[in-house]
Every structure is written in structure tokens, then in C-alpha cells.
Amino acid sequence: MAAEDLIQLLDNRTDVTAPKLDIRLRDKRTGLPVKGQLIIKESKSKNAMYMGSDFMFTVQRRNNLKMNIDAPGYFFQDYDEVFDGEHDYEIIVWLEPAQPGQKVEIPGIRFNMGTSDFATGTEPRLRRVKDFMSLNSEVRIEIQGHV
């Protein structure tokens, strides 16, 4: 199957003449499109969950977007981006396939000094790990830390 056949485009632009945000989900090893979910938070007009491999949005004014990307068989990615509304933007999200024995560092998971207790503020990252595990129930993970 050709890469073009794997693309699932969601064109959510409200004005095709305005600057656009183009987000593409791709496999880090093969470069092929990956179908997943894109959750946008803290936006004035785009808060929602979107499904696909390629997404297009209108950027009409300065906007801060918090994005969570999840796809079955891949580690999650989170982005916090600011767009000025004057330029086109392209974000290629390189998703790392989850494979046995693979080690991945997840920023934001911290422990209280000298204990195995998670530090305050770690809960949002742990929720993202939980989301990943819900989407990939066959994957077993181990969280390690040095305190």
C-alpha cells in the first residue's frame, strides 16, 4: 500500500485563505502516516478530539495550543505551541513505535527526595501513561527512577 493510501486527512479549516496549521502524524522509523487521535486543549476555538493522520486548521489570530497525540502501538506525544496567526505552520509528529525492551524517558515524572512516592505535580504525566496503557493494553511498562 502506498503512503498516500494510508493518509486520513481531516481538513477543519474555516477559511482556506487564512494561515493554516498542518499537523501530520508519522512513524519515526518508516516515515509512513499513522492514524491516531489528536486532542487539543486550552484553545479558544479548537478544543476537541480529532481522529486521522493529517490535520489542517485555520490560524486566524495568536493562539496557544496544548496538544496530546495518541496512536495504538506508539508512545504518546504532547505539544504546547504558540501560533501568531500570520504564518502557515507545519508540525510533523514523529511517533516512536512501542517495542519490547525499549526504554523511553517520560519528562515530568518525578519522585519525592529519598522516597518512592511520586512528587506533587506528577499526576498529569501519570494520567498520560495511563491513557497510553489503555490504548495499548498488551504493553507492559516499568517506571524507574533514581532518588
SEDOFI-484099 format. One record per residue: x negated, y, z of N, C-alpha, C in turn. Coordinates in Angstrom, 3 decimals. Example, Ala and Ser with C-alpha at 12.3 -4.5 7.8 and 13.67 -1.06 7.14 Angstrom:
nx:-13.190 ny:-5.690 nz:7.800 cax:-12.300 cay:-4.500 caz:7.800 cx:-13.200 cy:-3.300 cz:7.800
nx:-12.850 ny:-2.250 nz:7.080 cax:-13.670 cay:-1.060 caz:7.140 cx:-12.900 cy:0.030 cz:7.870
END
This chain:
nx:-0.850 ny:-1.176 nz:0.000 cax:0.000 cay:0.000 caz:0.000 cx:-0.898 cy:1.242 cz:0.000
nx:-0.570 ny:2.207 nz:-0.827 cax:-1.349 cay:3.445 caz:-0.925 cx:-1.074 cy:4.336 cz:0.278
nx:-2.064 ny:5.167 nz:0.623 cax:-1.930 cay:6.077 caz:1.765 cx:-0.696 cy:6.961 cz:1.609
nx:-0.398 ny:7.396 nz:0.385 cax:0.762 cay:8.264 caz:0.151 cx:2.067 cy:7.561 cz:0.519
nx:2.096 ny:6.230 nz:0.362 cax:3.300 cay:5.463 caz:0.687 cx:3.524 cy:5.367 cz:2.188
nx:2.472 ny:5.571 nz:2.982 cax:2.577 cay:5.494 caz:4.445 cx:3.031 cy:6.806 cz:5.069
nx:2.985 ny:7.894 nz:4.315 cax:3.331 cay:9.211 caz:4.854 cx:4.830 cy:9.323 cz:5.076
nx:5.188 ny:9.752 nz:6.273 cax:6.575 cay:10.065 caz:6.579 cx:6.607 cy:11.541 cz:6.966
nx:7.001 ny:12.369 nz:6.011 cax:6.959 cay:13.823 caz:6.170 cx:8.234 cy:14.329 cz:6.814
nx:8.057 ny:15.203 nz:7.813 cax:9.171 cay:15.930 caz:8.403 cx:8.892 cy:17.408 cz:8.169
nx:9.625 ny:17.999 nz:7.241 cax:9.465 cay:19.419 caz:6.924 cx:10.530 cy:20.186 cz:7.697
nx:10.102 ny:20.838 nz:8.772 cax:11.012 cay:21.550 caz:9.664 cx:10.877 cy:23.064 cz:9.486
nx:10.364 ny:23.505 nz:8.348 cax:10.194 cay:24.940 caz:8.115 cx:11.546 cy:25.605 cz:7.904
nx:11.685 ny:26.775 nz:8.480 cax:12.901 cay:27.569 caz:8.296 cx:12.702 cy:28.648 cz:7.249
nx:11.453 ny:28.939 nz:6.901 cax:11.119 cay:29.946 caz:5.894 cx:9.862 cy:29.459 cz:5.171
nx:10.022 ny:28.996 nz:3.931 cax:8.889 cay:28.419 caz:3.205 cx:7.877 cy:29.471 cz:2.767
nx:8.218 ny:30.764 nz:2.876 cax:7.272 cay:31.821 caz:2.514 cx:6.443 cy:32.289 cz:3.705
nx:6.850 ny:31.918 nz:4.910 cax:6.144 cay:32.326 caz:6.135 cx:4.945 cy:31.408 cz:6.364
nx:3.979 ny:31.857 nz:7.195 cax:2.861 cay:30.974 caz:7.541 cx:3.378 cy:29.650 cz:8.115
nx:2.643 ny:28.576 nz:7.840 cax:3.096 cay:27.264 caz:8.296 cx:2.058 cy:26.586 cz:9.168
nx:2.555 ny:25.695 nz:9.986 cax:1.747 cay:24.804 caz:10.802 cx:1.935 cy:23.411 cz:10.224
nx:0.851 ny:22.788 nz:9.825 cax:0.856 cay:21.460 caz:9.230 cx:0.117 cy:20.530 cz:10.192
nx:0.819 ny:19.529 nz:10.730 cax:0.234 cay:18.572 caz:11.670 cx:0.274 cy:17.201 cz:11.021
nx:-0.877 ny:16.523 nz:11.004 cax:-0.975 cay:15.201 caz:10.390 cx:-1.565 cy:14.210 cz:11.375
nx:-0.909 ny:13.071 nz:11.531 cax:-1.401 cay:12.003 caz:12.395 cx:-2.149 cy:11.003 cz:11.528
nx:-3.425 ny:10.724 nz:11.902 cax:-4.250 cay:9.834 caz:11.100 cx:-5.026 cy:8.862 cz:11.986
nx:-5.221 ny:7.661 nz:11.464 cax:-6.023 cay:6.650 caz:12.123 cx:-7.488 cy:7.092 cz:12.078
nx:-8.145 ny:7.139 nz:13.223 cax:-9.522 cay:7.627 caz:13.311 cx:-10.498 cy:6.746 cz:12.526
nx:-10.203 ny:5.476 nz:12.399 cax:-11.137 cay:4.565 caz:11.729 cx:-10.898 cy:4.482 cz:10.228
nx:-9.626 ny:4.498 nz:9.798 cax:-9.325 cay:4.300 caz:8.379 cx:-8.940 cy:5.589 cz:7.650
nx:-8.515 ny:6.604 nz:8.403 cax:-8.038 cay:7.838 caz:7.783 cx:-6.618 cy:7.739 cz:7.265
nx:-5.972 ny:6.587 nz:7.441 cax:-4.610 cay:6.395 caz:6.937 cx:-3.586 cy:7.081 cz:7.835
nx:-2.440 ny:7.474 nz:7.261 cax:-1.371 cay:8.080 caz:8.067 cx:-0.866 cy:7.115 cz:9.133
nx:-0.487 ny:7.667 nz:10.279 cax:0.058 cay:6.899 caz:11.394 cx:1.409 cy:7.489 cz:11.748
nx:2.423 ny:6.642 nz:11.828 cax:3.742 cay:7.101 caz:12.249 cx:3.785 cy:7.137 cz:13.777
nx:4.198 ny:8.262 nz:14.317 cax:4.270 cay:8.403 caz:15.761 cx:5.259 cy:9.466 cz:16.145
nx:5.240 ny:9.806 nz:17.417 cax:6.124 cay:10.868 caz:17.894 cx:5.303 cy:12.060 cz:18.343
nx:5.825 ny:13.214 nz:17.997 cax:5.228 cay:14.494 caz:18.369 cx:6.228 cy:15.191 cz:19.267
nx:5.813 ny:15.476 nz:20.495 cax:6.675 cay:16.197 caz:21.427 cx:6.089 cy:17.589 cz:21.610
nx:6.902 ny:18.604 nz:21.340 cax:6.469 cay:19.991 caz:21.503 cx:7.186 cy:20.559 cz:22.714
nx:6.392 ny:21.176 nz:23.603 cax:6.917 cay:21.771 caz:24.831 cx:6.475 cy:23.220 cz:24.924
nx:7.182 ny:23.967 nz:25.732 cax:6.855 cay:25.356 caz:26.053 cx:6.804 cy:26.264 cz:24.828
nx:7.603 ny:25.936 nz:23.835 cax:7.743 cay:26.784 caz:22.655 cx:9.110 cy:27.449 cz:22.719
nx:9.209 ny:28.627 nz:22.164 cax:10.492 cay:29.330 caz:22.196 cx:11.504 cy:28.723 cz:21.234
nx:11.031 ny:28.088 nz:20.160 cax:11.981 cay:27.611 caz:19.155 cx:11.767 cy:26.178 cz:18.690
nx:10.713 ny:25.498 nz:19.109 cax:10.390 cay:24.196 caz:18.546 cx:10.428 cy:23.053 cz:19.564
nx:10.872 ny:23.292 nz:20.788 cax:10.882 cay:22.247 caz:21.810 cx:11.751 cy:21.074 cz:21.364
nx:11.108 ny:19.944 nz:21.120 cax:11.843 cay:18.749 caz:20.704 cx:10.864 cy:17.610 cz:20.518
nx:11.427 ny:16.421 nz:20.245 cax:10.621 cay:15.275 caz:19.868 cx:10.857 cy:15.025 cz:18.384
nx:9.767 ny:14.849 nz:17.646 cax:9.824 cay:14.633 caz:16.211 cx:9.145 cy:13.306 cz:15.902
nx:9.664 ny:12.574 nz:14.917 cax:9.088 cay:11.297 caz:14.505 cx:8.592 cy:11.406 cz:13.066
nx:7.386 ny:10.878 nz:12.809 cax:6.842 cay:10.890 caz:11.464 cx:5.334 cy:10.773 cz:11.500
nx:4.707 ny:11.036 nz:10.354 cax:3.241 cay:11.034 caz:10.279 cx:2.720 cy:12.427 cz:9.935
nx:3.538 ny:13.212 nz:9.237 cax:3.170 cay:14.559 caz:8.808 cx:4.318 cy:15.501 cz:9.148
nx:3.974 ny:16.647 nz:9.743 cax:4.991 cay:17.582 caz:10.206 cx:4.656 cy:18.985 cz:9.709
nx:5.671 ny:19.731 nz:9.291 cax:5.471 cay:21.119 caz:8.888 cx:6.463 cy:22.001 cz:9.639
nx:5.937 ny:23.093 nz:10.183 cax:6.751 cay:24.040 caz:10.928 cx:6.441 cy:25.456 cz:10.457
nx:7.406 ny:26.335 nz:10.562 cax:7.203 cay:27.754 caz:10.297 cx:6.577 cy:28.388 cz:11.532
nx:5.589 ny:29.265 nz:11.310 cax:4.970 cay:30.020 caz:12.402 cx:5.223 cy:31.493 cz:12.104
nx:6.246 ny:32.070 nz:12.734 cax:6.634 cay:33.441 caz:12.405 cx:6.090 cy:34.487 cz:13.362
nx:5.652 ny:34.060 nz:14.518 cax:5.106 cay:35.010 caz:15.499 cx:4.104 cy:34.267 cz:16.377
nx:3.407 ny:35.012 nz:17.189 cax:2.448 cay:34.398 caz:18.110 cx:3.189 cy:33.375 cz:18.970
nx:2.601 ny:32.208 nz:19.075 cax:3.268 cay:31.132 caz:19.784 cx:2.232 cy:30.211 cz:20.406
nx:2.498 ny:29.763 nz:21.605 cax:1.672 cay:28.790 caz:22.293 cx:2.442 cy:27.473 cz:22.287
nx:1.827 ny:26.416 nz:21.753 cax:2.491 cay:25.119 caz:21.706 cx:1.705 cy:24.096 cz:22.510
nx:2.410 ny:23.395 nz:23.364 cax:1.848 cay:22.231 caz:24.040 cx:2.424 cy:21.024 cz:23.314
nx:1.520 ny:20.163 nz:22.830 cax:1.945 cay:19.026 caz:22.029 cx:1.432 cy:17.726 cz:22.632
nx:2.316 ny:16.733 nz:22.695 cax:1.957 cay:15.375 caz:23.094 cx:2.213 cy:14.472 cz:21.897
nx:1.213 ny:13.674 nz:21.528 cax:1.327 cay:12.772 caz:20.394 cx:1.161 cy:11.348 cz:20.889
nx:2.130 ny:10.489 nz:20.540 cax:2.102 cay:9.084 caz:20.911 cx:2.418 cy:8.243 cz:19.683
nx:1.708 ny:7.132 nz:19.522 cax:1.976 cay:6.188 caz:18.443 cx:1.664 cy:4.788 cz:18.945
nx:2.516 ny:3.818 nz:18.626 cax:2.254 cay:2.446 caz:19.066 cx:0.896 cy:1.957 cz:18.566
nx:0.111 ny:1.379 nz:19.486 cax:-1.186 cay:0.833 caz:19.125 cx:-2.325 cy:1.840 cz:19.160
nx:-2.034 ny:3.074 nz:19.581 cax:-3.047 cay:4.139 caz:19.603 cx:-3.031 cy:4.853 cz:20.947
nx:-4.203 ny:5.363 nz:21.345 cax:-4.265 cay:6.174 caz:22.555 cx:-3.612 cy:7.525 cz:22.294
nx:-3.004 ny:8.077 nz:23.309 cax:-2.286 cay:9.350 caz:23.171 cx:-3.251 cy:10.517 cz:23.017
nx:-2.734 ny:11.598 nz:22.468 cax:-3.486 cay:12.847 caz:22.326 cx:-2.593 cy:13.988 cz:22.803
nx:-3.173 ny:14.956 nz:23.460 cax:-2.456 cay:16.152 caz:23.909 cx:-3.187 cy:17.382 cz:23.410
nx:-2.432 ny:18.367 nz:22.976 cax:-2.998 cay:19.614 caz:22.460 cx:-2.292 cy:20.794 cz:23.100
nx:-3.023 ny:21.863 nz:23.288 cax:-2.489 cay:23.138 caz:23.735 cx:-3.094 cy:24.172 cz:22.795
nx:-2.302 ny:24.669 nz:21.856 cax:-2.807 cay:25.542 caz:20.801 cx:-2.045 cy:26.862 cz:20.776
nx:-2.735 ny:27.913 nz:20.355 cax:-2.119 cay:29.229 caz:20.181 cx:-2.187 cy:29.582 cz:18.698
nx:-1.065 ny:30.016 nz:18.150 cax:-0.966 cay:30.399 caz:16.748 cx:-0.532 cy:31.858 cz:16.675
nx:-1.160 ny:32.629 nz:15.786 cax:-0.873 cay:34.063 caz:15.734 cx:0.296 cy:34.439 cz:14.836
nx:0.810 ny:33.526 nz:14.023 cax:1.930 cay:33.830 caz:13.160 cx:1.548 cy:34.563 cz:11.891
nx:0.256 ny:34.722 nz:11.657 cax:-0.196 cay:35.439 caz:10.463 cx:-0.925 cy:34.542 cz:9.474
nx:-1.258 ny:33.312 nz:9.870 cax:-2.052 cay:32.417 caz:9.031 cx:-1.412 cy:31.039 cz:8.975
nx:-1.764 ny:30.275 nz:7.939 cax:-1.413 cay:28.863 caz:7.890 cx:-2.378 cy:28.102 cz:8.788
nx:-1.892 ny:27.040 nz:9.420 cax:-2.722 cay:26.220 caz:10.294 cx:-2.553 cy:24.762 cz:9.907
nx:-3.626 ny:24.008 nz:10.025 cax:-3.589 cay:22.576 caz:9.802 cx:-4.291 cy:21.898 cz:10.965
nx:-3.597 ny:20.951 nz:11.567 cax:-4.180 cay:20.157 caz:12.646 cx:-4.112 cy:18.700 cz:12.221
nx:-5.261 ny:18.065 nz:12.151 cax:-5.296 cay:16.632 caz:11.896 cx:-5.582 cy:15.962 cz:13.230
nx:-4.654 ny:15.151 nz:13.676 cax:-4.778 cay:14.439 caz:14.945 cx:-5.358 cy:13.064 cz:14.632
nx:-6.619 ny:12.861 nz:15.029 cax:-7.301 cay:11.592 caz:14.798 cx:-7.002 cy:10.663 cz:15.957
nx:-6.138 ny:9.673 nz:15.717 cax:-5.723 cay:8.751 caz:16.762 cx:-6.648 cy:7.535 cz:16.804
nx:-7.093 ny:7.226 nz:18.012 cax:-8.007 cay:6.106 caz:18.251 cx:-7.186 cy:4.845 cz:18.502
nx:-7.379 ny:3.793 nz:17.671 cax:-6.650 cay:2.542 caz:17.918 cx:-7.048 cy:1.937 cz:19.262
nx:-6.071 ny:1.399 nz:19.978 cax:-6.330 cay:0.725 caz:21.258 cx:-6.774 cy:-0.702 cz:20.964
nx:-7.975 ny:-1.054 nz:21.424 cax:-8.522 cay:-2.383 caz:21.154 cx:-9.076 cy:-2.984 cz:22.444
nx:-9.067 ny:-4.320 nz:22.542 cax:-9.562 cay:-4.979 caz:23.756 cx:-10.999 cy:-4.564 cz:24.081
nx:-11.264 ny:-4.335 nz:25.361 cax:-12.597 cay:-3.997 caz:25.827 cx:-13.018 cy:-2.569 cz:25.584
nx:-12.157 ny:-1.791 nz:24.995 cax:-12.506 cay:-0.413 caz:24.666 cx:-12.438 cy:0.471 cz:25.909
nx:-13.393 ny:1.378 nz:26.015 cax:-13.413 cay:2.325 caz:27.125 cx:-13.037 cy:3.705 cz:26.589
nx:-12.140 ny:4.360 nz:27.308 cax:-11.681 cay:5.692 caz:26.916 cx:-11.674 cy:6.579 cz:28.147
nx:-12.236 ny:7.751 nz:28.008 cax:-12.198 cay:8.715 caz:29.103 cx:-10.941 cy:9.565 cz:28.956
nx:-10.186 ny:9.667 nz:30.028 cax:-8.967 cay:10.474 caz:30.032 cx:-9.215 cy:11.654 cz:30.958
nx:-9.468 ny:12.827 nz:30.390 cax:-9.722 cay:14.003 caz:31.223 cx:-8.527 cy:14.315 cz:32.114
nx:-8.806 ny:14.808 nz:33.290 cax:-7.735 cay:15.250 caz:34.185 cx:-7.337 cy:14.245 cz:35.241
nx:-7.907 ny:13.044 nz:35.208 cax:-7.633 cay:12.072 caz:36.267 cx:-8.777 cy:12.169 cz:37.264
nx:-8.447 ny:12.655 nz:38.453 cax:-9.462 cay:12.889 caz:39.486 cx:-9.029 cy:12.212 cz:40.790
nx:-10.019 ny:11.962 nz:41.629 cax:-9.778 cay:11.346 caz:42.938 cx:-10.173 cy:12.321 cz:44.035
nx:-9.533 ny:12.171 nz:45.203 cax:-9.956 cay:12.940 caz:46.362 cx:-11.340 cy:12.447 cz:46.773
nx:-12.182 ny:13.365 nz:47.183 cax:-13.569 cay:13.066 caz:47.528 cx:-13.640 cy:11.941 cz:48.557
nx:-14.432 ny:10.912 nz:48.227 cax:-14.687 cay:9.813 caz:49.150 cx:-13.523 cy:8.850 cz:49.331
nx:-12.497 ny:8.925 nz:48.487 cax:-11.335 cay:8.033 caz:48.620 cx:-10.951 cy:7.479 cz:47.250
nx:-10.020 ny:6.537 nz:47.273 cax:-9.457 cay:6.019 caz:46.023 cx:-8.097 cy:6.651 cz:45.740
nx:-7.760 ny:7.709 nz:46.482 cax:-6.489 cay:8.416 caz:46.288 cx:-6.632 cy:9.427 cz:45.156
nx:-5.600 ny:9.508 nz:44.326 cax:-5.619 cay:10.480 caz:43.235 cx:-5.501 cy:11.890 cz:43.788
nx:-6.218 ny:12.810 nz:43.193 cax:-6.195 cay:14.216 caz:43.619 cx:-4.888 cy:14.882 cz:43.193
nx:-4.510 ny:15.914 nz:43.923 cax:-3.344 cay:16.713 caz:43.562 cx:-3.570 cy:17.296 cz:42.171
nx:-2.512 ny:17.276 nz:41.369 cax:-2.623 cay:17.798 caz:40.009 cx:-2.907 cy:16.725 cz:38.965
nx:-3.147 ny:15.501 nz:39.425 cax:-3.439 cay:14.397 caz:38.517 cx:-2.163 cy:13.759 cz:37.967
nx:-1.040 ny:14.036 nz:38.593 cax:0.220 cay:13.384 caz:38.235 cx:0.599 cy:13.529 cz:36.753
nx:0.459 ny:14.712 nz:36.134 cax:0.828 cay:14.809 caz:34.707 cx:0.000 cy:13.874 cz:33.816
nx:-1.281 ny:13.722 nz:34.099 cax:-2.118 cay:12.819 caz:33.300 cx:-1.719 cy:11.367 cz:33.540
nx:-1.398 ny:11.030 nz:34.783 cax:-0.958 cay:9.669 caz:35.078 cx:0.374 cy:9.365 cz:34.397
nx:1.257 ny:10.364 nz:34.294 cax:2.509 cay:10.180 caz:33.561 cx:2.240 cy:9.901 cz:32.086
nx:1.216 ny:10.550 nz:31.523 cax:0.858 cay:10.297 caz:30.118 cx:0.337 cy:8.865 cz:29.951
nx:-0.432 ny:8.388 nz:30.929 cax:-0.902 cay:6.996 caz:30.887 cx:0.303 cy:6.058 cz:30.967
nx:1.264 ny:6.393 nz:31.820 cax:2.484 cay:5.589 caz:31.940 cx:3.241 cy:5.574 cz:30.614
nx:3.358 ny:6.722 nz:29.947 cax:4.014 cay:6.786 caz:28.633 cx:3.297 cy:5.872 cz:27.639
nx:1.957 ny:5.926 nz:27.642 cax:1.165 cay:5.082 caz:26.758 cx:1.453 cy:3.612 cz:27.024
nx:1.486 ny:3.232 nz:28.295 cax:1.729 cay:1.839 caz:28.653 cx:3.145 cy:1.400 cz:28.279
nx:4.117 ny:2.300 nz:28.373 cax:5.491 cay:1.974 caz:27.979 cx:5.569 cy:1.690 cz:26.485
nx:4.818 ny:2.436 nz:25.712 cax:4.810 cay:2.290 caz:24.254 cx:3.955 cy:1.105 cz:23.812
nx:3.011 ny:0.698 nz:24.654 cax:2.065 cay:-0.376 caz:24.334 cx:2.051 cy:-1.396 cz:25.467
nx:3.161 ny:-2.084 nz:25.659 cax:3.326 cay:-2.962 caz:26.819 cx:2.346 cy:-4.134 cz:26.841
nx:1.773 ny:-4.490 nz:25.689 cax:0.818 cay:-5.613 caz:25.649 cx:-0.586 cy:-5.200 cz:26.081
nx:-0.835 ny:-3.906 nz:26.206 cax:-2.159 cay:-3.401 caz:26.569 cx:-2.307 cy:-3.398 cz:28.087
nx:-3.437 ny:-3.868 nz:28.561 cax:-3.763 cay:-3.848 caz:29.993 cx:-4.854 cy:-2.798 cz:30.179
nx:-4.697 ny:-1.972 nz:31.210 cax:-5.699 cay:-0.938 caz:31.433 cx:-6.256 cy:-1.039 cz:32.854
nx:-7.410 ny:-0.466 nz:33.028 cax:-8.045 cay:-0.375 caz:34.329 cx:-8.532 cy:1.062 cz:34.457
nx:-8.163 ny:1.691 nz:35.547 cax:-8.624 cay:3.058 caz:35.794 cx:-9.789 cy:2.987 cz:36.764
nx:-10.921 ny:3.517 nz:36.339 cax:-12.109 cay:3.524 caz:37.184 cx:-12.515 cy:4.967 cz:37.451
nx:-13.125 ny:5.163 nz:38.579 cax:-13.630 cay:6.479 caz:38.896 cx:-14.784 cy:6.374 cz:39.868
nx:-15.578 ny:7.419 nz:39.902 cax:-16.714 cay:7.476 caz:40.816 cx:-16.419 cy:8.604 cz:41.791
nx:-16.346 ny:8.285 nz:43.065 cax:-16.051 cay:9.308 caz:44.072 cx:-17.174 cy:9.397 cz:45.074
END
